[in-house]
Amino acid sequence: MRVRIAEAFRAIFYAALVFVLAPVVYALFRLSVRGKENLRDRGIVVARHRSYWDILVLGVACGPFRRLNFLARSTLLRHPVFGPVVWGLATVIDREDFSREDFRRALQAADRSHLLCVFPEGTTRPGSTPKSGALRFADRLNRPLVPVNILAHGPYPPRYPFRYPKIEARIGPPLDLQELAHDLPEGISRSQRYQVLAERLMAHVDSV
């Protein structure tokens, strides 16, 4: 019962937050959204992670009634400003020492949520190797992957206080693992398979 109450409160908090922040995000970034019809009832949303603004851009792009459950590192909960927002928008995991408990918590969050949002790179640092978490969630939960390409025309992350890019959020058609793995060679190891699929997934995100 407590879990249901907490989830209901988070859903209300999420919708209210997106309502409040949407005018700000649309105004600052002159945001346009394409492919919103590709959002299904359940799926794993994936995008590149270049700025903490990505979270707000994706939330606003998908709308207040299509709640995204983000995966966030546990240290953000201690931030005096972002902590409450992280609690309302995200499932907290230990990215530096990802354990079975973290995976179980993420699976439970995905099971409760319509849309789980994962940044496969796991960091805003450029050149990071994509991780296979989104693929494992899609495989375990039998849900499609929904690629989103955040196209920024201008400096991104923004150059404060006045230089904000024009952003277009392109939501691509859902795809499943079979589409990504259609021509993988036989005999490839499980870890190699996931790594190749992760790289293909990010290439697909960029092509949306």
Order of alpha helices (4+ residues) and beta strands (2+ residues): alpha-beta-beta-alpha-beta-alpha-beta-alpha-beta-alpha-beta-beta-alpha-alpha
